[in-house]
């Protein structure tokens, strides 16, 4: 897996202030709309979504993912394959 954080995301999804299951639901909807090879950056402040449900969805789907805690939120980078 390359360094996804070093790439410029094609889309940024802001789910700050949303609680489970909305960050995961909105992430799935956004990634479905994107063509293969594009990078989605998700801004999320829900720990369960950032540390569990979104990474699990990406791994099950075969999408490379990187999760980074930045201050009081997470930046999640998912590359659609």
C-alpha positions in Angstrom: 0.0 0.0 0.0 1.4 3.4 -0.9 1.3 6.4 1.3 -2.3 7.5 0.7 -2.0 10.6 2.9 0.6 11.9 0.5 -1.9 11.9 -2.4 -4.4 14.6 -3.1 -7.9 13.2 -2.4 -10.5 13.3 -5.2 -13.3 13.9 -2.7 -13.5 15.0 0.9 -16.4 13.8 3.1 -17.0 15.7 6.3 -18.9 13.6 8.8 -17.8 15.6 11.9 -20.5 15.6 14.6 -22.2 12.5 13.2 -22.5 9.4 15.3 -22.8 5.8 14.3 -24.0 4.5 11.9 -24.0 7.7 9.8 -20.3 8.1 9.2 -20.1 4.6 7.8 -23.4 4.9 5.8 -22.3 8.2 4.3 -18.8 6.9 3.5 -20.3 3.8 1.7 -22.6 6.0 -0.3 -19.8 8.4 -1.3 -17.3 5.7 -2.3 -20.0 3.9 -4.4 -20.3 7.1 -6.5 -16.6 7.4 -7.2 -14.8 5.7 -10.1 -12.1 3.1 -9.4 -8.6 4.5 -8.5 -9.9 7.6 -6.8 -9.1 8.6 -3.2 -11.6 9.6 -0.6 -10.7 11.5 2.5 -13.2 11.2 5.4 -13.1 13.7 8.4 -14.6 11.9 11.3 -14.8 12.5 15.1 -16.8 9.3 16.1 -14.2 6.9 17.6 -16.2 3.7 16.8 -16.6 4.7 13.1 -13.0 5.9 12.7 -11.3 3.0 14.5 -13.7 0.1 13.7 -16.6 0.2 11.3 -15.1 2.3 8.4 -11.7 0.4 8.4 -13.6 -2.9 8.6 -15.8 -1.9 5.6 -12.7 -0.8 3.6 -10.7 -4.0 4.3 -13.7 -6.2 3.5 -14.1 -4.3 0.2 -10.5 -4.7 -0.6 -9.8 -0.9 -0.5 -6.5 0.4 0.8 -7.1 2.5 3.9 -5.0 4.7 6.2 -6.4 6.2 9.4 -4.7 9.1 11.2 -5.7 10.8 14.4 -5.3 14.6 14.0 -6.1 16.6 17.1 -9.7 15.8 18.1 -10.7 14.0 14.9 -9.5 11.3 12.4 -8.6 11.7 8.8 -9.4 8.5 7.0 -8.0 7.9 3.5 -9.7 5.2 1.4 -8.7 4.3 -2.2 -11.4 2.8 -4.3 -10.2 -0.2 -6.2 
